[in-house]
Amino acid sequence: MSCLGLRVLLEELIPAAVIRTFPSFEAFTDDTPDMYVHYFLSAQIYFEHTAFFLERSPKTIVLTGSDGNPQLAGVLTLNICQEEKELVRSILQLHRHGHPAERPPRQADAHELTAREVEVLVLLVKGLINKQIADKLNISLTTVISHRKNIVEKLGIRSLSGLTIYAVMHGYVEADSV
């Protein structure tokens, strides 16, 4: 169940990524594992095949049920027993850690948001509801709803966690501020 949930979340957060799941370690190793950027795996699989993953430690992320397992000191971990917002923040921090210089320069494209849509997006990501956004931007509630609809149509992202990832990856907000 964790595997399916994490897969859906990663696909939403990083739409360009190809996410693969495997029923066993053997199936994984049969599928040229070195072509993958990251490995998300259970602590059990990590401990059973430590030699394999130690050689690939920058790519290895061990899924845990808590923070601070002393047996995993020095290994990237992801606590999957967090609330969704905290889990998204943790994934973003791991992504930033693994790809520090990866943020490409922003380019205008067919999906570019207007300045007002960006303002609405930032306020949404910061947790404001439609009425608060309308009050803060001195616009009507209907206008806020219209901007939200346009954002979803342009980006094809419906969930708040997906919009949060988009906003962070495009430099509209810092991961630490959400």
Sine and cosine of phi, psi and omega as CSV:
sin_phi,cos_phi,sin_psi,cos_psi,sin_omega,cos_omega
0.00,0.00,-0.67,0.75,0.03,-1.00
-0.86,0.50,-0.64,0.76,-0.03,-1.00
-0.88,0.48,-0.72,0.69,-0.02,-1.00
-0.91,0.41,-0.69,0.73,0.01,-1.00
-0.89,0.45,-0.69,0.72,0.01,-1.00
-0.91,0.42,-0.64,0.77,0.02,-1.00
-0.87,0.49,-0.74,0.68,0.00,-1.00
-0.88,0.47,-0.69,0.72,0.00,-1.00
-0.90,0.44,-0.70,0.71,0.01,-1.00
-0.91,0.42,-0.65,0.76,0.03,-1.00
-0.89,0.45,-0.57,0.82,0.01,-1.00
-0.97,0.26,-0.66,0.75,-0.06,-1.00
-0.96,0.27,-0.60,0.80,-0.06,-1.00
-0.78,-0.63,0.97,0.23,-0.12,-0.99
-0.86,0.51,-0.44,0.90,-0.02,-1.00
-0.98,0.21,-0.25,0.97,-0.05,-1.00
-0.98,0.21,0.56,-0.83,0.11,-0.99
-0.99,-0.14,0.88,-0.48,-0.05,-1.00
-0.96,-0.28,0.83,-0.56,0.01,-1.00
-0.86,-0.52,0.58,-0.81,0.10,-1.00
-0.84,-0.54,0.49,-0.87,-0.05,-1.00
-0.74,-0.67,0.62,-0.78,-0.03,-1.00
-0.96,0.28,-0.31,0.95,-0.03,-1.00
-0.41,-0.91,0.27,-0.96,0.06,-1.00
-0.89,0.46,-0.62,0.78,0.00,-1.00
-0.89,0.46,-0.68,0.73,0.04,-1.00
-0.89,0.45,-0.61,0.80,0.04,-1.00
-0.89,0.45,-0.75,0.66,-0.04,-1.00
-0.94,0.35,-0.41,0.91,0.06,-1.00
-0.96,0.27,-0.19,0.98,-0.11,-0.99
-0.95,-0.32,0.65,0.76,-0.02,-1.00
0.67,0.74,0.95,0.31,-0.11,-0.99
-0.89,0.45,-0.39,0.92,-0.04,-1.00
-0.95,0.32,-0.16,0.99,0.04,-1.00
-0.98,0.17,-0.19,0.98,-0.04,-1.00
-1.00,0.05,0.54,-0.84,-0.03,-1.00
-0.98,0.21,-0.64,0.77,-0.01,-1.00
-0.65,-0.76,0.45,-0.90,0.10,-0.99
-0.86,-0.50,0.87,-0.49,0.14,-0.99
-0.98,-0.19,0.85,-0.53,-0.08,-1.00
-0.55,-0.84,0.33,-0.94,0.02,-1.00
-0.96,0.28,0.37,-0.93,0.04,-1.00
-0.88,0.47,-0.58,0.81,0.01,-1.00
-0.87,0.50,-0.74,0.67,0.03,-1.00
-0.90,0.45,-0.65,0.76,0.02,-1.00
-0.86,0.51,-0.75,0.66,-0.05,-1.00
-0.94,0.35,-0.52,0.85,0.02,-1.00
-0.95,0.30,-0.44,0.90,-0.09,-1.00
-0.74,-0.67,0.66,0.75,-0.08,-1.00
-0.82,0.58,-0.68,0.73,-0.04,-1.00
-0.85,0.53,-0.70,0.72,0.01,-1.00
-0.87,0.50,-0.74,0.68,-0.10,-0.99
-0.98,0.18,-0.45,0.89,0.06,-1.00
-0.89,0.46,-0.61,0.79,0.05,-1.00
-0.92,0.40,-0.34,0.94,-0.06,-1.00
-0.85,-0.53,0.58,0.81,-0.13,-0.99
-0.85,0.53,-0.60,0.80,0.03,-1.00
-0.90,0.44,-0.40,0.92,-0.02,-1.00
-1.00,-0.01,-0.25,0.97,-0.19,-0.98
-1.00,-0.02,0.80,-0.60,0.08,-1.00
-0.78,-0.62,0.89,-0.45,-0.06,-1.00
-1.00,-0.07,0.79,-0.62,0.03,-1.00
-0.99,0.14,0.78,-0.62,-0.03,-1.00
-0.80,-0.60,0.19,-0.98,0.04,-1.00
-0.98,-0.21,0.04,1.00,0.01,-1.00
-0.36,-0.93,0.11,-0.99,0.05,-1.00
-0.99,-0.12,0.54,-0.84,0.18,-0.98
0.98,0.18,0.70,0.71,0.11,-0.99
-0.98,0.21,0.89,-0.45,-0.06,-1.00
-0.89,0.45,-0.41,0.91,0.03,-1.00
-0.94,0.33,-0.29,0.96,-0.03,-1.00
-0.95,-0.32,0.37,0.93,0.02,-1.00
-0.86,0.51,0.75,-0.67,0.01,-1.00
1.00,0.06,0.00,1.00,0.00,-1.00
-0.94,-0.34,0.66,-0.75,0.08,-1.00
-0.92,0.39,0.75,-0.66,0.00,-1.00
-0.78,-0.63,0.36,-0.93,0.07,-1.00
-0.71,-0.71,0.90,-0.44,0.04,-1.00
-0.98,0.21,0.94,-0.34,-0.06,-1.00
-1.00,0.05,0.01,1.00,0.01,-1.00
-0.98,-0.17,0.53,0.85,0.04,-1.00
-0.98,-0.18,0.27,-0.96,0.15,-0.99
-0.91,0.41,0.39,-0.92,-0.10,-0.99
-0.82,0.57,-0.69,0.73,-0.04,-1.00
-0.89,0.45,-0.67,0.74,0.02,-1.00
-0.93,0.37,-0.61,0.79,0.03,-1.00
-0.90,0.44,-0.69,0.73,0.04,-1.00
-0.87,0.49,-0.71,0.71,0.02,-1.00
-0.87,0.49,-0.68,0.73,0.00,-1.00
-0.90,0.44,-0.66,0.75,0.02,-1.00
-0.90,0.44,-0.66,0.75,0.03,-1.00
-0.89,0.45,-0.65,0.76,0.03,-1.00
-0.91,0.41,-0.65,0.76,0.07,-1.00
-0.89,0.45,-0.66,0.75,0.00,-1.00
-0.89,0.46,-0.69,0.73,0.02,-1.00
-0.91,0.41,-0.62,0.78,0.03,-1.00
-0.90,0.43,-0.67,0.74,-0.05,-1.00
-0.98,0.18,-0.34,0.94,-0.06,-1.00
-0.68,-0.73,0.87,0.49,-0.12,-0.99
-0.89,0.46,-0.54,0.84,-0.06,-1.00
-0.95,-0.30,0.33,0.94,-0.14,-0.99
-1.00,0.09,-0.27,0.96,-0.08,-1.00
-0.90,0.43,0.94,-0.34,-0.02,-1.00
-0.97,0.25,0.37,-0.93,0.07,-1.00
-0.89,0.46,0.59,-0.81,-0.02,-1.00
-0.94,0.33,0.66,-0.75,0.03,-1.00
-0.79,-0.62,0.57,-0.82,0.09,-1.00
-0.96,0.29,0.65,-0.76,0.07,-1.00
-0.56,-0.83,-0.09,-1.00,-0.06,-1.00
-0.89,0.46,-0.36,0.93,-0.05,-1.00
-0.98,-0.18,0.17,0.98,-0.07,-1.00
-0.87,0.50,0.72,-0.69,0.02,-1.00
-1.00,0.09,0.50,-0.87,0.11,-0.99
-0.95,0.30,0.24,-0.97,0.01,-1.00
-0.86,0.51,-0.65,0.76,-0.01,-1.00
-0.93,0.38,-0.63,0.77,0.04,-1.00
-0.89,0.45,-0.60,0.80,0.06,-1.00
-0.90,0.44,-0.68,0.73,0.04,-1.00
-0.86,0.51,-0.70,0.71,0.02,-1.00
-0.90,0.44,-0.70,0.72,0.01,-1.00
-0.86,0.52,-0.73,0.69,-0.01,-1.00
-0.88,0.48,-0.68,0.73,0.00,-1.00
-0.93,0.36,-0.60,0.80,0.09,-1.00
-0.87,0.49,-0.75,0.66,-0.04,-1.00
-0.89,0.46,-0.53,0.85,0.02,-1.00
-0.98,0.18,0.00,1.00,0.13,-0.99
0.99,-0.15,0.13,0.99,0.00,-1.00
-0.98,0.21,0.54,-0.84,0.07,-1.00
-1.00,-0.02,0.17,-0.98,-0.10,-1.00
-0.80,0.60,-0.73,0.69,-0.04,-1.00
-0.90,0.44,-0.64,0.77,0.03,-1.00
-0.90,0.43,-0.64,0.77,0.03,-1.00
-0.90,0.45,-0.70,0.71,0.02,-1.00
-0.86,0.51,-0.71,0.70,0.00,-1.00
-0.90,0.44,-0.70,0.72,-0.06,-1.00
-0.91,0.40,-0.61,0.79,-0.04,-1.00
-1.00,-0.09,0.01,1.00,-0.02,-1.00
0.82,0.57,0.74,0.67,0.07,-1.00
-0.77,-0.64,0.20,-0.98,-0.02,-1.00
-0.98,0.21,0.36,-0.93,0.06,-1.00
-0.87,0.50,-0.62,0.78,0.03,-1.00
-0.88,0.47,-0.62,0.79,0.02,-1.00
-0.92,0.40,-0.65,0.76,0.05,-1.00
-0.87,0.49,-0.73,0.69,-0.01,-1.00
-0.88,0.47,-0.62,0.78,0.04,-1.00
-0.90,0.43,-0.68,0.73,0.04,-1.00
-0.89,0.46,-0.67,0.74,0.02,-1.00
-0.88,0.48,-0.68,0.73,0.02,-1.00
-0.88,0.47,-0.69,0.73,0.02,-1.00
-0.90,0.44,-0.66,0.75,0.02,-1.00
-0.87,0.50,-0.74,0.67,-0.01,-1.00
-0.89,0.46,-0.68,0.73,0.00,-1.00
-0.91,0.42,-0.69,0.72,-0.03,-1.00
-0.93,0.38,-0.66,0.75,-0.10,-0.99
-1.00,-0.06,-0.40,0.92,-0.06,-1.00
0.94,0.33,0.38,0.92,-0.01,-1.00
-0.90,-0.44,0.85,-0.52,-0.08,-1.00
-0.98,-0.18,-0.47,0.88,-0.10,-0.99
-1.00,0.01,0.44,-0.90,0.04,-1.00
-0.91,0.42,-0.60,0.80,0.02,-1.00
-0.91,0.42,-0.63,0.77,0.05,-1.00
-0.91,0.42,-0.65,0.76,0.04,-1.00
-0.91,0.41,-0.57,0.82,0.04,-1.00
-0.89,0.46,-0.73,0.69,0.02,-1.00
-0.87,0.49,-0.70,0.71,0.02,-1.00
-0.84,0.54,-0.73,0.68,-0.04,-1.00
-0.89,0.46,-0.64,0.76,0.01,-1.00
-0.93,0.36,-0.72,0.69,-0.07,-1.00
-0.92,0.39,-0.38,0.92,0.01,-1.00
-0.98,-0.19,0.13,0.99,0.10,-1.00
0.98,0.20,0.23,0.97,0.01,-1.00
-0.97,0.24,-0.51,0.86,0.06,-1.00
-0.62,-0.78,0.39,-0.92,0.08,-1.00
-1.00,0.03,0.59,-0.81,-0.01,-1.00
-0.85,0.53,-0.57,0.82,-0.04,-1.00
-0.95,0.32,-0.29,0.96,-0.06,-1.00
-1.00,-0.07,-0.03,1.00,0.02,-1.00
-0.97,-0.25,0.00,0.00,0.00,0.00
